[in-house]
């Protein structure tokens, strides 16, 4: 059949209604996959009707799914078997991205999402998620490397126990003695009833797997992945995805919104498609019969996001504004930002200042706190970039480096070194102390500005 992209989805929906594939694989960004699957279901059932049978990939027994796919049914219309979070395409090649997803969910205080990713990680390495012997927290470094194809992360991994327990027991996606992808391929080779359709949804896939190539060549695959990261290309693609989602939602709700406000909403929420749509629907519900969304509506109903609030905290600390820093620290808690994410952001902030302070103290850089940005770019920056060891850290925008150096000039090296020690103590307290996280963060902010 074909490999479709997000932009080609409307074309697929038209074709699928008349000439459906036996299997549709949708992979990539989670919300986009679920939305596209909903649209695909509507297209497949619009004319002939039928039933959707949801299957949780975490609980799936592949043999049971294949038995249903092979069976004739007395129910009318098409029978859609929708497997969410399928593990058929997991392998060591995607283990690192699954681990990163688990760490991100844990930092955002989403234990169920983290648990789901950790179970997928275990399965990708050929380990049984149900076995008590397969504990990530105690897995030796050599075995970790062998199973997952990347080095065991440093630090305490005891949090993985809690997250794995958050989702409860899971079924096995693998039938003993057989590769589940080979089993599905064998079923497709022998044929399935004409009215049965399999929908597979996955966040990560190993495109080298035989099953992926089979579905790409003979069935239908939809690539809904969005480039991650903070580079210009990734940011452009992420913004385009969110703009499309917002415009579609506005049409559905019968509301309008100025382009500048659309960008403001994206800037406030960041690349979180579910959160963007939830915030937008919250605003449209608040409007009632009013059709135009205003800046006042967004200011009233759309809260500050993680990025914005964390940047505000580092700015307040750089100004030594204790009162404002404490207010922001409390607001971060109210907005559901995990304390460990705050500590991680502050650690990166302090490390950057410490590096800049150490570099500008060297006489050959020629840095002066009173110099202009243009003078910094002409004289200091070329000398700083001669240091190959710090090439990556000094590769940012010249003005951003200038501002970072100006901020670093206001703190001594001993002070910044002390801040790193305070951050380590705060992190240890957050992970193993009965003290409330809000109290630990407040103490950290006060300790920062007392030195």
VENRAWO-V673867 format. One line per field, one symbol per residue. ss: DSSP state (2 for helix, 1 for strand, 0 for the rest). Layout:
ss->???
This chain:
ss->0111122222222222220000111111022222222222222220000111111100000222222222000000011111110000000222222222222222200022222222222222000000000002220022222222000000000022222222000000000000022222222222000001111111000000022222222201111100000002222222222222222222222001102222222222200022222222222222200001102222222000022222222222220002222222222222000022222222222222222222220022200000002222222222220002220000000222222222220000222222222222222222220000222222222222000
